[in-house]
Amino acid sequence: MEDWFPLFCGAALGLVLWRLLVVYAFTGKPRAPGSRAFKTLVVLGSGGHTAEMLNVVEMLRPERYSPRIYLAAASDNMSLPRARAAEEKSSSAATLVGARHYLQIYRSREVGQSYLTSVVTTLMAIAHALWVVFRIRPDVVLCNGPGTCLPVCVAAFLLKVLGLKWATLVYVESIARVQKLSLTGLILYRLHAMDLFYVQWPQLKERFPRSLYVGRLM
């Protein structure tokens, strides 16, 4: 038994490393859209983040990006009602396609929280996000910079590595970021975790060549 345990651990580690290489090889190469609908997880942040994200969601075709699941921090009491109101308004002129769900998750870092203590809260948020994302198993994850999206993207990336679900991860940097990326954006960019990474200013595209610039989205 003791002789087999190191071999088992080595084989498991090798499998994970192989999967990690596969994921990195295909990250940045989203799959062809096809004709089916995509279960879309939309990560909201407080204040301007939510306003910007709802503007992005408004441009999505409801029959293609549905059902939609909105996710916000547990301490955010405004974003989900705004998302619900936006969905109800958009569906007033057309039939609502697919279900809409509204969930909350632990926040990785509160405004003003020290970076030292945020390590612990981020680990807790990742564990919670992994459980939520595992249940949802989205086809697309859409976010734009709030701290809440970091554990969600990490969880979705881990599902890819484990071979449980392959989701397209899309990051849209806030229009307020003119000269440099947000902390969340910088981390996700450095990790090479996102399949599509959009910026809204040409100077950011010059500084971060793997990003995509298609003009102002807001």
Disulfide bonds with the S-S distance in Angstrom:
none
